[in-house]
Amino acid sequence: MNVPLLDLVAQYGNIKDDVERAVMAVIRRQGFIMGPEVAQLEAEVAKLSRTRHAIGCASGTDALLLPLRALDLEPGDEVITTPFTFFATAGAIHNAGGRPVFVDIDAATYNISPQAIEAAITPRTRAIIPVHLFGQMAALEAILPIAERHGLAVIEDAAQAIGARRQVNGEWRMAGELGTCGTLSFFPSKNLGAFGDGGMIVTQDPVLAERLRRLRLHGGAKQYVHDEVGFNSRLDTLQAAVLLAKLPYLAEWSTARARNAARYTEAFSGHPAVCPPHVDPANTHIYNQYTIRVPRRDELQARLKERGIGSAIYYPLPLHLQPCFSRLGYRQGSMPVSESAATSVISLPVYPEMPRDHQDAVIEAVLEFYA
Ligand SMILES: Cc1ncc(COP(=O)(O)O)c(C=O)c1O
């Protein structure tokens, strides 16, 4: 049996007509740069995120880079984030001229620990980037007041969490709604994936929104006049057309992911070796990844592979131990919770179209391995 981690061909089969119509409209018009689909998608994503503004850009990485650039960091300025995330979160801090400061995560949710943030703040701290990892939001009700007390920006890395919600002080809030801004990725494997790269920033702040619109167009609001040096980081019109066609399906896809996740969790719950993801009761998880924690993880992955079952390790080497950040002075043991997660997590296939018998095969293979 071949059980892939993700099957985008299955998704495409279900939405082919909608997507092809949308793409062909752009092709017939030959209007590829900043066509009307970009603004339409921005309006739709702002509505979904309950923000006043949304700014499309070239990738989820650039969605982090642009607001970090808008902070005008000086050499030595620090941005606090988690080491248990995709590399882009910290790479963008470096590329914006800042120094990444890593703090450890919560052992249950794998999201950044608010207590650890507080302890890491210095006079040079400028911003915090909590990552809503795997599709579950970080503890914003604790993080936002810390930022407020110290005058720091909060950039929510919501690359894996479009449409995720959290109850913050008794009210449901969307990913990206409460921070200084939220950043999204449309990388094909995300819950809302483009046919290539794409990203977006959502924010309530009109001044920041204007600055980001300039920064994505070489720093100029008017053509050939550059107020500052920016980037070429537009969202392709073709990608915006694909995403607009897919967006009406996003809620049902995330529900299907959650249904698959619930089936796994039921099968694994109470098992002495397999620890299913802990969902904070304040969260609606969108399961970009279904990630379990297990002993003998690498052996399990090898066994799954033998059986034709796809899986992935997100993430095998925490960012504080990456060779490129060695000059920051972290060591093995600096972030024990992240380091332990990196050796014991494994993500299983959870995509919306996953056939039931494929999921049964995954469950059987995992349970048999630990029998
Ligand atoms: C947490 C996180 N941040 C940032 C990114 C970067 O997004 P992109 O690949 O669209 O540049 C990703 C995804 O790949 C991600 O998972």
The ligand as a Tripos MOL2 file, in Angstrom:
@<TRIPOS>MOLECULE
LIG
   16    16     1     0     0
SMALL
NO_CHARGES

@<TRIPOS>ATOM
      1 C1          5.9940   28.2420   10.8050 C.3       1 LIG1
      2 C2          6.3930   28.6560    9.4230 C.ar      1 LIG1
      3 N1          6.8820   29.9040    9.2300 N.ar      1 LIG1
      4 C3          7.2240   30.3280    8.0080 C.ar      1 LIG1
      5 C4          7.1010   29.5360    6.9000 C.ar      1 LIG1
      6 C5          7.5780   30.0490    5.5850 C.3       1 LIG1
      7 O1          6.6170   30.0300    4.5860 O.3       1 LIG1
      8 P1          7.0110   29.8620    3.0500 P.3       1 LIG1
      9 O2          7.4630   28.4720    2.8450 O.co2     1 LIG1
     10 O3          5.7130   30.1680    2.3470 O.co2     1 LIG1
     11 O4          8.0630   30.8650    2.7290 O.co2     1 LIG1
     12 C6          6.5770   28.2370    7.0480 C.ar      1 LIG1
     13 C7          6.3340   27.3150    5.9460 C.2       1 LIG1
     14 O5          6.8850   26.8140    5.1230 O.2       1 LIG1
     15 C8          6.2240   27.7880    8.3450 C.ar      1 LIG1
     16 O6          5.7540   26.5500    8.5280 O.3       1 LIG1
@<TRIPOS>BOND
     1     1     2 1
     2     2     3 ar
     3     2    15 ar
     4     3     4 ar
     5     4     5 ar
     6     5     6 1
     7     5    12 ar
     8     6     7 1
     9     7     8 1
    10     8     9 2
    11     8    10 1
    12     8    11 1
    13    12    13 1
    14    12    15 ar
    15    13    14 2
    16    15    16 1
@<TRIPOS>SUBSTRUCTURE
     1 LIG1         1 GROUP 0 **** ****
